[in-house]
């Protein structure tokens, strides 16, 4: 990961919160090389997150982060159809509900609220948070709202993915153009590094 970032002299890297340590390691490598060779070859890359914040999207099974490693049932894919998203969210792990006013949310409930914050309006989050704090929440209602908001968020992306994926020639052009740009960028960085460390052909 560090090599992929540094070889193209990236300054902004789109990562989730779980990748923060990897990015810190990348900055350490860059700074060490710059100091060792009294140069400024590598910029120190910064994390680029949603709305300026790094996020971690939790899995629907109540633990870990959403991703392939957690299994298909616990992950919302950007290619999932609306009916699939609704089914997955309605099966998301929850509990029997709060028993005390303003009690701390258990992990699986905190996860549902984290997903709600990612795709719903602040008013919606506040509404269900208030119901939870007053021990009046019904998780079925929360999940239905979350499912509809998730569908609304994912569907434009899904349609765009299907549109792009249907054009094999366009995809091939994009891949070839990206490969060419990456090759030029990497070669330029390697040449600069070799020059700085005194390597000559």
C-alpha positions in Angstrom: 0.0 0.0 0.0 2.8 2.4 0.9 4.6 1.7 -2.4 1.4 2.3 -4.4 0.9 5.7 -2.7 4.5 6.9 -2.8 5.4 5.8 -6.3 2.8 8.3 -7.6 3.6 11.0 -5.0 0.0 11.0 -3.8 -0.9 13.8 -1.4 -4.6 12.9 -0.7 -5.5 9.2 -0.2 -9.2 8.1 0.0 -9.2 5.6 2.9 -11.4 4.4 5.7 -10.6 4.9 9.4 -9.2 1.3 9.6 -6.5 2.3 7.1 -5.3 5.3 9.2 -2.3 3.3 10.6 -1.2 2.2 7.2 -1.2 5.8 6.0 0.8 6.9 9.1 3.4 4.2 8.2 3.5 5.5 4.6 4.2 9.0 5.9 7.0 7.6 8.1 8.6 5.9 5.1 8.4 9.1 3.0 9.8 11.2 5.8 12.6 8.8 6.5 13.7 8.7 2.8 13.5 12.5 2.6 15.6 12.9 5.7 18.1 10.3 4.8 18.8 11.8 1.4 18.3 15.5 2.3 15.5 15.8 -0.3 11.8 16.4 -0.7 11.1 13.6 -3.2 8.0 12.4 -1.4 5.2 14.5 -0.1 3.6 13.4 3.1 0.2 11.9 2.1 -2.9 12.8 4.1 -6.1 10.8 4.5 -9.1 12.0 2.5 -12.4 11.0 3.9 -16.1 11.7 3.5 -16.8 15.4 4.5 -13.3 15.6 5.9 -13.7 12.7 8.3 -12.5 9.2 8.1 -15.3 6.7 8.5 -15.7 3.0 9.3 -18.9 1.4 8.0 -19.9 -1.4 10.4 -21.1 -4.8 9.2 -24.7 -5.8 9.5 -23.8 -8.8 11.8 -23.0 -6.3 14.6 -19.2 -6.7 14.6 -16.2 -5.7 12.4 -16.4 -3.5 9.3 -18.5 -4.0 6.3 -16.6 -5.9 3.6 -16.3 -9.2 1.8 -14.5 -10.8 4.8 -17.7 -10.4 6.9 -19.8 -12.4 4.4 -22.3 -11.4 1.8 -25.2 -11.3 4.3 -23.5 -8.7 6.4 -22.4 -6.4 3.6 -24.2 -4.0 1.4 -22.7 -4.1 -2.1 -23.0 -1.1 -4.5 -24.4 -3.6 -7.0 -27.1 -4.9 -4.7 -30.7 -4.5 -6.0 -33.1 -2.6 -3.7 -35.0 -5.8 -2.7 -31.6 -7.4 -1.6 -30.6 -4.3 0.4 -34.0 -4.3 2.2 -33.8 -8.0 3.0 -30.2 -7.7 4.4 -31.0 -4.7 6.6 -34.2 -6.2 8.0 -32.1 -9.2 9.1 -29.4 -7.0 10.7 -28.6 -7.9 14.3 -30.4 -6.1 17.0 -31.6 -6.7 20.6 -34.7 -6.6 22.6 -34.5 -2.9 23.2 -33.4 -0.5 25.9 -34.6 -1.0 29.5 -33.4 2.3 30.9 -33.7 5.9 29.8 -30.5 7.1 28.0 -28.7 3.9 28.4 -25.6 3.2 26.3 -26.3 1.5 23.0 -24.8 -2.0 22.7 -22.4 -2.5 19.7 -25.0 -4.0 17.3 -27.4 -1.1 17.9 -24.6 1.5 17.7 -23.8 -0.1 14.3 -27.3 0.4 13.1 -27.2 4.1 14.1 -23.8 4.5 12.4 -25.3 3.2 9.2 -28.2 5.6 9.7 -25.8 8.5 10.1 -24.1 7.5 6.9 -27.1 7.6 4.6 -30.0 9.4 6.4 -30.7 13.0 7.3 -29.7 14.4 10.7 -33.4 14.8 11.6 -34.0 11.1 11.0 -31.1 10.1 13.2 -32.2 12.5 15.9 -35.7 11.1 15.7 -34.7 7.5 16.3 -32.0 8.4 18.8 -34.7 10.2 20.9 -37.0 7.2 20.7 -34.1 5.0 21.9 -33.3 7.3 24.8 -37.0 7.2 25.9 -37.2 3.4 25.5 -39.8 3.8 22.8 -37.8 2.6 19.8 -39.1 -0.2 17.5 -36.2 -1.6 15.6 -38.4 -2.8 12.8 -39.3 0.9 12.1 -35.7 1.9 12.3 -34.6 -0.8 9.9 -37.4 0.0 7.4 -36.2 3.7 7.4 -32.6 2.7 7.1 -33.4 0.3 4.3 -35.2 3.0 2.3 -32.4 5.5 2.9 -29.8 3.0 2.0 -31.6 2.1 -1.3 -31.8 5.8 -2.1 -28.1 6.2 -1.5 -27.0 3.1 -3.4 -29.3 3.0 -6.4 -27.8 5.9 -8.4 -24.3 4.3 -7.9 -25.7 0.9 -8.9 -27.2 2.3 -12.1 -24.0 4.0 -13.0 -22.0 0.8 -12.3 -24.3 -1.1 -14.6 -24.1 1.5 -17.3 -20.3 1.6 -17.3 -20.0 -2.2 -17.0 -22.2 -2.7 -20.1 -19.7 -0.9 -22.3 -16.7 -3.3 -22.7 -14.9 -1.1 -25.1 -15.1 2.0 -22.9 -13.8 -0.1 -19.9 -10.9 -1.3 -21.9 -10.0 2.3 -23.0 -10.2 3.4 -19.3 -8.0 0.6 -18.2 -5.4 1.2 -20.9 -5.4 4.9 -20.3 -5.0 4.4 -16.6 -2.2 1.9 -17.1 -0.3 4.3 -19.4 -0.7 7.2 -17.0 0.4 5.0 -14.0 3.5 3.8 -15.9 4.6 7.3 -16.8 4.0 8.5 -13.2 5.9 5.6 -11.6 8.8 5.8 -14.1 9.2 9.5 -13.3 9.3 8.9 -9.6 11.8 6.0 -9.9 14.1 8.1 -12.1 14.0 10.9 -9.5 14.7 8.4 -6.6 17.6 6.9 -8.5 19.1 10.3 -9.2 18.8 11.3 -5.5 20.5 8.2 -4.1 23.2 8.4 -6.7 22.3 5.4 -8.8 23.5 5.5 -12.4 22.9 3.1 -15.2 
